[in-house]
Amino acid sequence: MPFAQLVIGPPGSGKSTYCDGMHQFMSAIGRRCSIVNLDPANDKTTYPAALDVRDLVTLDEIMEGEEALGPNGGVLYALEELEGNFEWLEQGLRGLGDDYVIFDCPGQVELFTHHGSLRNIFFRLQKLGYRLVVLHLTDSYVLTEPSMYISALLLALRSMLQMDLPHLNVLTKIDNLRNYPPLTFNLDFYTEVQDLEYLLPALDAERSGNSQTPEDSNQEATTSPEKRKEEAEPPSKFAALNRAIIDLVQDFSLVGFETLAVEDKQSMASLLKAIDRASGYAFGAKDGAANDSVWQVAMRDSGVTMDVRDVQERWIDRREEFDEAEREGWREEGRDWREGDEEGAGAGAGEEDRMDVDEAMMAGGGGGAANVRDSGIKIVRKTPPHAPHKTTGG
């Protein structure tokens, strides 16, 4: 039974970057993966597309044809065309066998909020036997403004109701949060989507042009409700609307967020673990479905997770320390690799090469190969035929 991810989200949320990164990550862990591009406007993909909707219909053809549609209307028309020619997609997917498939979808929000074509395509994929999970990507920049965050919550909730499939909401570019304006609350407040009434003062402050700082929110959290009521400024004219929207989101109690830094392998592994649980991949047979490797079975059984508090510490509170530790790890790995390469080359060296090493050890006081590396003496080894002359530092 094949599995698939349906990657949706507004423009600029990082859908194509995610597809490329997840394809590389799955290839590295031994899981066969293919990408299907369903975005007719995506004419410069960074990933190898196994199927491309532009082979069926292109946005330029639609905009220059008799329909004379604009970019948004052209994308909607293209998805309707794909729905009407679903046999083309079905035939192409048969050629992929049991590969894990990632569908890169267009960014027009109409497609996953109220237009029916994308939803109908997904349901027909289910009938082909695919186990689907929807990934709704959102740029983490929305956390910096309460109004943008509320809008993102509404969009995520509407998408979940429209798609009616296993669904994960993901905050992307989480590694850029340090470069954005400071958050009013800790990261877990935004990912768990609870106690949203604490956003109401921030929404009123944003409307009046006075941004609320983290210190203000902490002071307000420790103030009694009676005192807050006495000290509160007159609410804005949108206060009742803000309260109604917040109550709506909390009454459904559906929305929550995972986090993602696409260049961080721990973040990718943690997200893939959550995706596998949502799609049912994690509960497959131990002997595996089509193409499980030993690593994949081990990952299914492991507890690879990344708590949101760890994400806060890694990317916001102590990013410089973690970055420096990561760079030091890379340097150490590079030194080990170079030393292993030198030892491998030395094992096959001739007698003259060994004499050079012995002389260097004597000059450094003897005591083994470790002294050679620490002595600072340059050791010149014989180069193989047709290879450039190389000087190796100790």
PyMOL commands that set and color helices and strands:
alter all, ss='L'
color gray80, all
select helices_A, chain A and resi 15-29+53-55+59-64+71-84+86-94+109-112+117-127+140-144+146-163+174-179+187-192+196-208+214-221+225-231+239-252+265-279+281-283+294-301+308-317+319-347+351-363+369-374
alter helices_A, ss='H'
color red, helices_A
select strands_A, chain A and resi 3-8+33-37+49-52+100-104+131-139+167-172+257-259+379-380+391-392
alter strands_A, ss='S'
color yellow, strands_A
deselect
rebuild
show_as cartoon
